[in-house]
Amino acid sequence: MNINTTNKITPVTLKQWLHDGQEVAVLDIREHGQYGEEHLFYVVSIPYSKLEVEVARLVPRKNVRLVLVGDEYGALSSKACQRLHAMGYQDIHVLDGAMPAWKKAGLEVFAGVNLPSKAFGELAEHAFNTPRITALELNQKIAAKENMVILDGRPFAEYKKMSIPTAVCCPNGELALRIDEIAPDPETTIVINCAGRTRSIIGAQTLINLGIPNKVLALENGTQGWYLQDLALDHGQTRKYPDHINETGMDARKLRARALAEKHNVQFVDSNIVHAWLKEKDRSTYLCDVRTPEEYAKGTVLNAQHTPGGQLVQATDQYVGVKGARLVLIDQEGIRAPAMASWLAMLGWEVAVWMDAFKHASTDVQHNENKQHAPSLDDIVSSEGISKIESEQIAALMHSGVNVIDLRPSMKFRESHLLGAVWSIRPNLSQLTQLSKEKPILLIAEDIETAKLASLDLREVGVQQIYVNIDTPSIWKAAKLSLESSPNTPTNEQCIDYLFFVHDRHDGNKAAARQYLAWEMNLLAQIDDLEKNTFKLPH
């Protein structure tokens, strides 16, 4: 498909669409590093490298109004339009001129990730006047062994990487359910931290909004602020919230969570209503299971995605790709879903709590017209001409003259890769000089999905035979394959998949940490009244 004037839209039109009250999915199809350097406020990152898999999850309704933000001259957007039309998407538009045109129109450009949630966190701190504590003040309290508990509001995997000394992992989505057991003494001071600012603010304010009697504080600037004060962080800690749920006082917790949700006009609905919503062909409804990973793994409602409560508020655009969609939250006890729904309502979403999701939900939900799980890749990519091989077979294959293209993240390639391999990424494959119709290609990837999607583009330039290996450097080494590292290859400019200032802040880079915190705090100066008015915070 070629882009023509009928499906191009101007920046001014797109700005209007973003605020006209109708559903719209605005997708930035550039790679993550390019997106993170500059993008629109209300845009969802779906890199072309993962387009078909991610769009099925994030934009389930095929007839939704959809806008692509791609490259200035339209080549990438044209490819993406072709892929999406093949998947059945019907109402596709392209931002004419992409980001250069957006800037030329005098519209604001943002760096970073999870923009609406991050800006909302800063606004929430001002709206609620959330009390906070500095790293140095908290360090003094720890040294004095005050009656205090520090709760890390991030998921367990993030907590394990680095944490405040003595802190216990309790993700924000679990606070409403578990705080009475963690801090039963009302005289205990509760401090909530995250890596930066947003989850510290939202976690602390969640407890305050619920009416917890304890003194509650947000750690200013989180683990990054701690590190910037030259205070030592813990690494590899495993302290976390109790595995079991204490049934004592459950009714009281339900009442306070429901009261908080109702204060923010959250709907409480039953299965009949949800099933009717799921049948609607002109409306996007997302089922969001806010429970723990362990609970979700044991089973959930059909088509519900795992959206841990704190993360759903912190990074809504990673779970929901349609602005103006309806969110239906589910848990098993009626505490976590209402508490998190209160924040999503303040973020401007239409949100409901499905009260009897696990009591009456059954396979009759299969009539859902808007399936939220990704289709099988076999439905998108034919496996013909693709052969998965083991590491032990690679040496002979390379000896026969195969070209090796490594599709793993650029930082993984720099660290270690097969000798002679070339790094590339899906949108750049057609530019490789190594490609020829006659010569087979060995793709190195972290997962088969990435390789299969890349094969679509390789076939279009005439590659006939494609081999795939998804092993790791340790397995290659065990297979006696030669490896090499390349700290400067690909160059920083070529690493379009990597956003340096966001990621490097966790690797001892103080300049990146300072840049990140300054970026968060400057968001309020960047957003306009239309964007501010989307949120429904108290005045």
Buried (B, 14 or more C-beta within 10 A) or exposed (E): BEBEEEBBBBBEBBBEBBBEEEBBBBBBBBBBBBBBBBBBBBBBBBBBBBBBBBBBBBBBBBBBBBBBBBBEEBEBBBBBBBBBEEBEBEBBBBBBBBBEBBBEEEBEEBBBBBBBBBBBBBBBBEBBEBEBBBBEEBBEBBEEEEEBBBBBBBBBEBBBBBBBBBBBBBBBBBBBBBBBBBBEEEEBBBBBBBBBBBBBBBBBBBBBBBEBEBBBBBBBBBBBBBBBEEBEBBEEBEBBBEEEBBEEEBEEBBEBBBBBBBEBEBBBBEBEBBBEBBEBEEBBBBBBBBBBEEBBEEEBBBBBBBBBBBBBBBBBBBBBBBBBBBBBBBBBBBBBBBBBBBBBBBBBBBBBBBBBBBEBBEEEBEEBBBBBEBBEBEEBBEBEBBEBBEBBBBBEBBEEEBBBBBBBBBEBBBBBBBEEBBBBBBBBBBEBEEBBEEBBBBBBBBEBBBBBBBBBBBBEEEBEBBBBBBBBBEBBEEBEBEBEEEEEBBEEEBBBBBBBBBBBBBEEBEEBBBBBBEBBBEBEEBBEEEBEEBBEBEE
